[in-house]
Amino acid sequence: MADKEIGHSEHFDVMPKADNLPMSEGDLATERELVRKLDMTLMPIVWVMYLFNYLDRNNIAQAKLNSFETDLGLRGDNFNTAVSILNVGYMLMQIPSNMLITRVRPSLYIPLWICLWSCTSAATAATRNYTDLIVVRLFLGVVEAPFFPGAFYLLSCWYTKKELAFRTAILYSGLILATAISGLLSAGIFAGLDGSRGISGWRWLFIIEGAGSFFAGLCGVFLLPDLPGAKTGSAKWLFTEELQCVARDRMIRDRVSNQVSENSIWYGLRTAVLDFRVWIFAIILCSNHTAYGFNNFYPTIVEGLNFGGTTVTLVCTMPPYLLSAAVALISAYSSDHLKDRGYHIGGLMALAAAGFVISVALPPSNHAVLYFASFLYITGTFSANSLVYTWAAASVNQTPEKRACATAIINVMGQVGNIWSPYFFRSQDAPRYVLAMVLMIAFSGLSIVGCAVMKIVLKRDNKKLLESFSGTGITPNLHVL
């Protein structure tokens, strides 16, 4: 009965055939109104939340250019471990959280975790040694884990396949822009507040960004809807009954025609674990995450190009991420328009591999070309990731519970790349990190191979779907390749 009261998964119990749900002109106009309202409320608040999610997670990279390591007495690979340990906590919490989100109100659940991570991130400012830092970073991973898979699950419940890739790219641009503006924000804080009231600049950085994300979490309580059909969250003032009906029906119509009626959480977990496609997507995402392991070391890489002092270095970290945000949106639009995922992801990862190759092949005196190479690998890796999430969510969604569990498993396995990649960047290899760049090339290649395999698998699945509907007069919804 809990599901019936909340109004979540009962709307997806049965997958009606596509031709049983015709859309009139009035329905199409109502659908456009629904999407417009979602774009004006759900997307902006989730985007802001994701921006703060990455600001709070990655500000350690900027702190490294201040007195962070000296103040905490970090030695050897202590910094690498501090970067890596967050992902351990992240992995521990993701699957339980996404199993739970199908049974609770996302409009309360997601903001709760945002407020918790905000306080945890701000608490980094109070750390005094390496042990304190490790404890805070581990817990930060735990409390940040529910956000992205939960937010992506919420988007996938409101947006259709043809709409989701572009919206996911918009969401992912929050990550990219957070990484871009973090350098600019850090430069301002270090220049204006370092030593103010006896507090180091890096401590001010954690305090200010933590306060900002806490405010975003409070706003989420009022702006996030729950799932289609639930008259709670922002849906109670944003959507009419007609809009709610259209929201439910269009999502039923949009799903691949291989749905089942089992809505148990444990059934969703079991089918997700046993679906080998989930593990191929996990390999692709893990490879992508490994390939952008440079992210926490990019300020150090740019510093090695000798463009200027700390402020100039931090400002120079911004342009590649701005470009990657634009490319992510363009590639997502193209992917939706052409109904293709694999070639787009593979092409972007090939672009990244080209950047890594240039970084390895050229001598360190070629500062301008090495900086240009960073545009290639940042743009390629970041733009590809949003498409992987979209492709996976649409391909393993026989039930909402399976989609939630599958996307969590894929994201958890992706975090393995974030755990081991910091150790590729050995301190003795700074600032060029040749060994790490070679490994980035290898994982970019593995991602491309994974995309090719997945296209073959889904093409075969589409053939089986067409055969199963042969002679019925019904055209089934197929997987996007």
N, C-alpha and C positions, 0 to 999 in steps of 0.2 A: 504493500500500500504506500510505502514511502515515495516510490516513483510517481504514483498517481497524484499525490499531494503536491509534489514539487513540479510536476509537469515536464519532466525531462524525456526519458527514453521511451515512454509509451507511444509517442508520436511516430516512432520508427519501427514498430513491431512487425509490420508487413510491408513489403516492397511492391506496391501496385505497379502494373505494367504502364509503360510510358503513355500508351494511347488511351488509357483509362482516365487520364487527367488532362483533358484539353484546356487550353488557355484562350480566353476571349480577349478582345482588345482592352476591355475594362480590366481584366486580370493583369495584362502586360503593363498597363499604366500604373496599376497598384504595385506591381513588382518594382517598377522604376522608382516609385515613391519610397518603397521599403529600402531599396539599396541606397538611395540618396540619404535617407535618415541614418542608416547604418554608417555611411561614409562620413556623416557630420558628427556622429557621437561615438560609436564604438571604435572606429579606426583611430581618431585623434588621441583618445585617452589611452588606448593600448600602445600606440606609438610613443607617447610621452613616457609611459611606464617602462617600455623596453629601452628607451634612451637612458633613463636613470638606472635601469638594471645593468647596463654595460658601463656606465660611468662609475657606479659603485664597485663593479667587479674588476675593472681594468685601471683604476686610478693608481694602482700600485706601480704600473709601468712609468707613469710620470713622476711619482714620488721618488723613484730610483735616481732621478736627476737632481733631487734636492738632497737633504742630509739624512734621508731615510735609512740607508744602510749603516751609516756612521752612528746615528742615534740609537739604533737597535742592536748594534754590534754584530751585524751579519757578516759571515765569512764564507768563502768557498761557494758551494752550491746552495747556501741557505736561501737566497732569493729565488732560485729555481724551484726549490721545495715549497716555498710560500705561494708561488704561482700555481704549482701543481696540486697542492693539497685541497684547494677550493673545489676542484673537480671530483675529488673523492667524495666529499660531502654531497656534491651535486648529484652524483650517481646513486648514492644511497637512498635519496628521497624521491627521485623522479617517478619511478614506477608505482610505488604506493600512492603518491599524490594523484597521478592520472587515473588510477583505479577509483579513487575516492571522488574525483571531480564530477563523475557521471551521476553521483548521488547527493550532491550538495549544491548550494547556490553559488555559482561562479562570481556573482556580483559582490558577495561577502568574502568568499574564500580567497580569491586572488588579492584583493586589497589588504586582507589580514597579513598575508605573507610579505607583501611589499613593505608594510609598516615594520614588520619584524626584521627584514633584511636591512632597512634603512638604519634602524638603531644599531644593528650589528656592525654595519660598515662604519658608522660614525664612531663606534667603540674602538676601531683601529687606532684612532688618534690617542687613545689612552694606553696603548701598548708600550712596554718599556724594554722588552728584550725579545729574542727569537722565539722563546716558548710561548709568550703571550701572543705573538703574531700568528703562530701556527694554530693555536686554539681558536682565535677569532676567525682566521681564514677558513678553517674546517667548518665551523658553525655557519659562516657566511654562505658556504656552498650548500649546506642543508636548507637554509631558509630561502635561498634564491632558486632552488631547484623547481618548486611548483610553478613558477611564473611562466616561463616560455612555453613548455608543453601544454600548460593549462590555457594560456592565451591563444595559442595556435589551435587547440581543440575547439575553443569557443568560436573563433573565426570560421573554422571549417563547418560548424553547425549552422552558421548564418549565410555564408557565401557559397555559391555553386562552384563547380570545377573551373568554369570559364572565367569566373571572377576572382578566384582565390590566389592564383599565381601573382597577379599584379598587386593585390592587397598584401600578400606575404612579402613581396619586394618592398612595398611601402613600409611594412613593419620592420623588415630587415634594414631599411635605410636608417631606422632609429639607432641600430647597433653601429652602423657605419658612421653616422654623423656624431654619435656619442664619442667614438674613437677619434673623429676629426676635431671636434670642439674641445675635447679633453685637453689637448695640447695647448690650445688657445686659453682655455680657462685656467689651466695650471700655470701658464706663463704669467697671467695676470695676478694670480694668488701668490705665487712665489716672489713676484716683483713688488707687490704692494703689501703683503701681510706677513712675509717671512720674518719671524722674530717679534711680531706685534703681540703685546701682552705676554711676552716671554714664551710664545708658542711657535714652533717651527712651521714653515710654510706647508710641508706635507701634512701636518696634523690639521691645519686649517682646511686643506683640500678635502680630507675625509669628512670633517664636520659639516662643511657647507654643502657638499654633494649629498650627504646622508639626510640633511634637513630638506633638501629639495625633493628627494624621492619619497620621503614621508608625506609631504604635502600632496604629491601625485597619488599616493595610495588612498588618502582621504577622499580625493576627488573621484576616484574610481568607484567608491560606494554609491555615488549618485548617478554616474554616467554609464556604468556597465550594465547590459541586460543579462538576464539568465538565458536559458535555452528557448528555442521557438516553442510557443504555447504556454510558457510560464509567465504569469501576470505579476512578476516581481522584478526587482531591480528597476532599471530605467524603462523597461517595457510597459510598466503600469501607467506611465505618463507619455511615452513616446509612440506606442503602437496601438492602433485601433484593433477591434476584433477581426476586421477584414484583413488588415495587414498581417496579423498573427496567422490567419488561415493560409494566406498566400505564402508566408514564410515556411510553414510546415509542408505544404504541398509541393513547393518548388524544390525543397531539399529531398523529398521522397523521389520526385521525378528525376532528379539529377544523378542519383546514385547508380553505380554500375549494377547491371541486372543479374547479380548473383547473391542476393541478400537472403538472410535467414531470420527467423523470428525469435531466436533465443537471446534474451537480454541480460543474462547473468554476468556479473563482473568476472567471476572465475572462468566462465565459458569464454569471455572475451580475452582473458589472459592466456588461457590454454590454446585457443586458436591462433593468437598472435605469435606465441612461442613456436608453434608447430608449422607456421607458414614460412617456408624457406625464402620467400620474397622479402620478408621483414629483415632477414639476415643479410641479404644482398644490399638492401638499402642501408643497413647498418655499416657495412664495409665501405660503401660509397661515402657516407657521412663521416665516418671515422677517418677516412683518407683525406677528405676535405678539411676537417678540423686539424689534422696533423699538418697539412700543407699551409694553414695559416697560423701555425705555431709561432711564427715570427712576430705576432701582434704585440706581445708583451715586451719584445726586445726591439721593436721598430724605432723608438726614440734613441736607443743606443746605436742602432745602425746609422741613423741620420746624423747623430753626433759625430760618428767616425768619418763622415764626408766633409767635415771641417768647414761648414757654411758660416759658422759664427758661434756665439756663446749659447747659454742655455735657452734664453728667450727665443733666439732665432731658430734654434734646433726644434723647439716645441711648435713654433709657428709653421715650420717646414714639414711637420708631420701631417698637417691638415689637408693640403691639396689632393694627395692620392685618394684619401677617403671620400672627399667630395666627388671626385670623378667616379669612384666606384659606386656611389649612391645613384648617380645619374645612369650609369651603365646597367645597374641592377634593375632599375625601372624599365629601361628600354628593352632589356633582354626578357623581362617578365611579360611585357606587352607582346613582344614578338612570339614568345613561347605560347601564350594564350591564343594569339591570332593564327599561328601556324599549327596549333594543337600538337606541339612537340615539347618534350622535356629532355630526352637523352642527348640529342645532338647539341642542344643549347648548353647543358651542363658540361658535356665533354669538350665543347669548343672553348668555354670559359676556363676550364682547367688546363687546356692546352696553352691558352694565353698566359696563365700563371706559370706554367712550366717554362715558357719562353723567358719570362722575367727571371726565374731562378737560374736558368742556364746563363744568361747574360751576367748575372751577379757572380757566378763562379768563374766564367771565362775571362772576364776583363780584369786588368790590374787595378789596384786601389786608387791609382792616380786619376782614373777616368770618373771623376765625381759626378759630372752631369749625366753621363750615360747610366751609371749605377743608380742614380736617383730616378731616372726615367724607368729603369728596370723595376723599381719598387712600385711604380704606377701599374705595371703589368701584373705583377703577382698579387698586389692588393685587390685590384679590380677583378681579376679572374676568380680568386678564391671566395671573396665576399659575395660577388654576384651569383656564383653557382650555388651557394648554400641555401638561399631562400627557395630556389627551384627544387632542390632535393626534398625539402620538407613538404612542399606542395605535391610533388609527384608521389611521395610515399603515402601521404594521407588519403589521396584519391584512389590508390591502388590496393589498399588493405583495409577496406571499410565495410565489411559485410554487416557489422553492427556498430553502433556508436561506442560500445564497450571495447570491441576489438580495435577500433580506430584509436581510441584513447590509449589502450595498452601498447599497441604497435608503435605509435608515434613516440611514446615514452621509452620503449625498448630501443628504438632507433636512435633517439637522442642520447640515451644513456651510453650506448656503445660509441656514439660519436665523441663522448667526453673522454674516452680512452685516449683519443688523439691529443686532447688537451692535457692529459696527465703526463704522457711520455714526451711530448714535443719540447717542453721547456728544457729537458735534459740534453736535447740535441745542441742547444746553444751554450756551449762550454765557455766559461769566462776567458780561457786562454785563446779562444778563437775570435774574440771581439776585435773590431766591430764588424768584420765581414762575415764571420760564421760560415766558412766554406763547407764544413762537414754538414751543418744543418741544411744549407741550401741544396746540397746533393740529395739528402734524404727527402727534402720537399719535392724535388723533381720526381723521385721514385713514387711517392705517395700521390702526386698529381697523376702520374701514369696509371696507378692502381684505380683511381677514381674513374678515369676514362674507360678502362677495361670493364669496371663494374657497370657503368652506364650502358655499354654495348651488350653485356649479358642480360641486363634487365629489359632492354628493348626486345631482345629475342624472346625472353620469357613471356612478356606481356603480349607480344604479337601472337604467340602460340595460344595464350589464354583468350584473346579476342576471337581467334579462329574457332575455338571450342564453344564460345558464347554464341557466335553466329550459327554454328551447327545445331546447337540446342534449341534455337528459336526458328529453325528452318521449317517452313510450311505453316507457321502460325500467323503470318501477316504482320508480325510485330518486329520492329527494329530495336534491338536491345541497346542499352547504353554500354559503350565499350571503354576500355582503359585507354588513357592518353599515353602515347609512346614517347 
